[in-house]
Amino acid sequence: MSRRDQYRAELRAGGPAGWPAYLRERSGLPGPRANLELAQAVADEGGPDTFDSLLATDDEYLVFCGVLGLGRLLADGPPARARTRIEARLHGHATDPRWRVREAVALALQRLADADLPRLLDLGTAWVGDPHPLVRRAAVAAVCEPRLLTAAEAAARAVALCERATTALAELPADQRRDEGVRALRQALGYCWSVAVAADPAGGLPAFRALAAVDDGDVAWIVRENGRKKRLARLLVSAAARPADAARPGSD
């Protein structure tokens, strides 16, 4: 039995009334890592009322679990009106001042993607056009997950989201660049490009290389950070060597 399955069994045995104390005891906080397996088990086992009660607390970990639960509800395929309400709640949590809650939004959207990837891609496209940088951050962080980008269309959409989010960041005036939300978006783009390009090298590499021509300090930082990621560094080396290989006699 996996840890997640064990947690699910214990949650069922204890009943939702006892969940807050159980979660606080096993949250892993304060500490560097929250208990993700337990949070996913809560999302597996809970229902709308339970998630609402967790979200109504001031406890960061309980809210984290409640946000993941909203993702489970989306993945269940609710009617259109309920789906719109849940998406609006996740949109609101995407701008939470607590970074773990914001990360829970990305994880919740990935639960949706596991059940309905086209819906996540459409939602990501809408959110990346939002004026709030933390909403844009949630969009790219949710979509740029390797397991979700095995299909060509999904990978191409991920590259497009990274392009739009980077362009939006570069258009911000200098006095907004130190904003916490902008810095969080930049941080996400510092790895999301590498995930998207690795999934779609044919379309992603030209788009990524074009960033080098952008005269912007934050964009230059994004290029450097992604270039350090092994998944992208290998592609860049291979692409740089290809013209020379093609020129050699017998290289066909």
BELGI-V616154 format. One record per residue. N is the residue number from 1. RES is the residue in one letter. PHI is phi in whole degrees, -180 to 180 (* if undefined). Layout:
N:RES:PHI / N:RES:PHI
This chain:
1:M:* / 2:S:-73 / 3:R:-60 / 4:R:-62 / 5:D:-65 / 6:Q:-63 / 7:Y:-61 / 8:R:-60 / 9:A:-64 / 10:E:-69 / 11:L:-65 / 12:R:-63 / 13:A:-68 / 14:G:-82 / 15:G:85 / 16:P:-57 / 17:A:-61 / 18:G:-94 / 19:W:-64 / 20:P:-55 / 21:A:-66 / 22:Y:-62 / 23:L:-69 / 24:R:-61 / 25:E:-67 / 26:R:-114 / 27:S:-68 / 28:G:83 / 29:L:-111 / 30:P:-72 / 31:G:167 / 32:P:-73 / 33:R:-131 / 34:A:-76 / 35:N:-80 / 36:L:-71 / 37:E:-61 / 38:L:-66 / 39:A:-61 / 40:Q:-67 / 41:A:-65 / 42:V:-61 / 43:A:-63 / 44:D:-65 / 45:E:-97 / 46:G:-80 / 47:G:-129 / 48:P:-53 / 49:D:-66 / 50:T:-64 / 51:F:-63 / 52:D:-61 / 53:S:-67 / 54:L:-68 / 55:L:-69 / 56:A:-81 / 57:T:-86 / 58:D:-101 / 59:D:-83 / 60:E:-59 / 61:Y:-71 / 62:L:-64 / 63:V:-64 / 64:F:-53 / 65:C:-63 / 66:G:-64 / 67:V:-65 / 68:L:-60 / 69:G:-62 / 70:L:-61 / 71:G:-63 / 72:R:-62 / 73:L:-63 / 74:L:-64 / 75:A:-63 / 76:D:-71 / 77:G:74 / 78:P:-70 / 79:P:-57 / 80:A:-55 / 81:R:-66 / 82:A:-66 / 83:R:-60 / 84:T:-62 / 85:R:-65 / 86:I:-66 / 87:E:-62 / 88:A:-66 / 89:R:-67 / 90:L:-64 / 91:H:-58 / 92:G:-65 / 93:H:-70 / 94:A:-62 / 95:T:-105 / 96:D:-61 / 97:P:-67 / 98:R:-90 / 99:W:-64 / 100:R:-67 / 101:V:-67 / 102:R:-63 / 103:E:-66 / 104:A:-62 / 105:V:-62 / 106:A:-61 / 107:L:-66 / 108:A:-63 / 109:L:-67 / 110:Q:-70 / 111:R:-64 / 112:L:-58 / 113:A:-61 / 114:D:-63 / 115:A:-101 / 116:D:-151 / 117:L:-61 / 118:P:-57 / 119:R:-66 / 120:L:-62 / 121:L:-62 / 122:D:-67 / 123:L:-66 / 124:G:-62 / 125:T:-63 / 126:A:-68 / 127:W:-70 / 128:V:-70 / 129:G:-91 / 130:D:-71 / 131:P:-70 / 132:H:-83 / 133:P:-62 / 134:L:-73 / 135:V:-70 / 136:R:-61 / 137:R:-61 / 138:A:-61 / 139:A:-63 / 140:V:-71 / 141:A:-66 / 142:A:-71 / 143:V:-76 / 144:C:-82 / 145:E:-126 / 146:P:-50 / 147:R:-66 / 148:L:-91 / 149:L:-112 / 150:T:-79 / 151:A:-90 / 152:A:-59 / 153:E:-64 / 154:A:-64 / 155:A:-64 / 156:A:-64 / 157:R:-66 / 158:A:-63 / 159:V:-60 / 160:A:-63 / 161:L:-65 / 162:C:-62 / 163:E:-61 / 164:R:-65 / 165:A:-67 / 166:T:-69 / 167:T:-62 / 168:A:-63 / 169:L:-65 / 170:A:-66 / 171:E:-84 / 172:L:-73 / 173:P:-67 / 174:A:-58 / 175:D:-73 / 176:Q:-101 / 177:R:-69 / 178:R:-88 / 179:D:-59 / 180:E:-58 / 181:G:-65 / 182:V:-66 / 183:R:-65 / 184:A:-67 / 185:L:-64 / 186:R:-59 / 187:Q:-60 / 188:A:-64 / 189:L:-66 / 190:G:-69 / 191:Y:-130 / 192:C:-65 / 193:W:-57 / 194:S:-64 / 195:V:-66 / 196:A:-66 / 197:V:-68 / 198:A:-62 / 199:A:-80 / 200:D:-141 / 201:P:-61 / 202:A:-61 / 203:G:-91 / 204:G:-78 / 205:L:-62 / 206:P:-60 / 207:A:-65 / 208:F:-68 / 209:R:-63 / 210:A:-64 / 211:L:-64 / 212:A:-64 / 213:A:-87 / 214:V:-83 / 215:D:-87 / 216:D:-153 / 217:G:-63 / 218:D:-69 / 219:V:-65 / 220:A:-61 / 221:W:-63 / 222:I:-60 / 223:V:-62 / 224:R:-62 / 225:E:-64 / 226:N:-68 / 227:G:-63 / 228:R:-84 / 229:K:-76 / 230:K:-57 / 231:R:-62 / 232:L:-92 / 233:A:-57 / 234:R:-63 / 235:L:-65 / 236:L:-65 / 237:V:-65 / 238:S:-63 / 239:A:-67 / 240:A:-68 / 241:A:-81 / 242:R:-59 / 243:P:-60 / 244:A:-65 / 245:D:-62 / 246:A:-67 / 247:A:-82 / 248:R:-74 / 249:P:-61 / 250:G:78 / 251:S:-73 / 252:D:-68
